[in-house]
Amino acid sequence: MILNAFSSNPPSIPSIWFMRQAGRYLPEYLKVREHAGSFLDLCYNPEFATIVTMQPIDKFDFDAAILFSDILVVPDALGMQVSFVKGEGPKLVPLTNQSDIDALNVENFHQEIDKVYQAVASIRKALPKDKDLIGFCGAPWTLLTYMLGGVGSVDQKIGRLFSYNHPELMNQLLVLLSDVLADYLFMQAKNGAQVLMIFDSWASNLADDEFDRLVVEPTHNLVKKLKAKLKAAGMDAVKIIAFPRGAGEKYPYYAKNVDIDGLAFDTSVDLEWIRDAIHADITLQGNLDPLLLVAGGERLNKRVDHICDVMQGRRFIFNLGHGIIPETPQQHVHQVINQIRSR
């Protein structure tokens, strides 16, 4: 269980799971993916989503399963007709004006995305009781980089320009998404998710004031609304992890101003620095380089030991600094898990 990592007396052996632990490095995943049809068909099929979510649990005995889905099911359920083009990534018809925003199908959102809730319930039923289930969403800003840009972008230029040129429309979108995402995560918890994770994959490249406005404030509002819903439903035990990838020196500011239980951090972050910079009550999660997991060898062994040594005694979940990549040898995954559990 990874919930143990949120205890005031964390276990000496850290819990472990990997971002994208269900995915293309597993041949059995590729078979289901081919059978499902499109990528979104896989996400929206509770039976298939359950199968692929359980594959890495059955194979590697991770301490938690993460719902197999994608952050872009949210704009898709809002009526933006997301498509995934092989070799090109996701594509959407971008929002450009007030009329486009007004056309977002907020009223029928839960009906459109109900298959995801069904998948959560199905996975929780399939999971052993000693394995936690992680639900997730994209953060408002990261979703908007796609919803405004129409595609993924390394510099988020379109979204950033939109924020400068149309601040009122941007604020409207941030509030809308904070509300929708709070409801979305609450429904995942209601259907069995014990941990909820918020991915802000494009939190880098922002000026200080824009980081505050686009990343911190809307995520703070999302979490505040979500925690109120969880408390009212008697579900206070659900934990919330956020991952503002690439936040750099802003990680402590983020953790201080967003009421989260756990903070995931990327591979570039110095371990000793973040261990000391983040309040001890917040569980840390990270940050093995996914490419080192591919390379393997003695450097992988040493890095795994170093991460565990630095985080010894702290609330900590062992993970990657980004998602596992398709070239990853399965034996290296086994090796890391065995190494951690035999310490």
Summary of the structure (lengths in Angstrom):
residues: 343
radius of gyration: 19.1
end to end distance: 17.6
largest distance: 57.9
contacts: 1164
relative contact order: 0.13
helix: 53%
strand: 13%
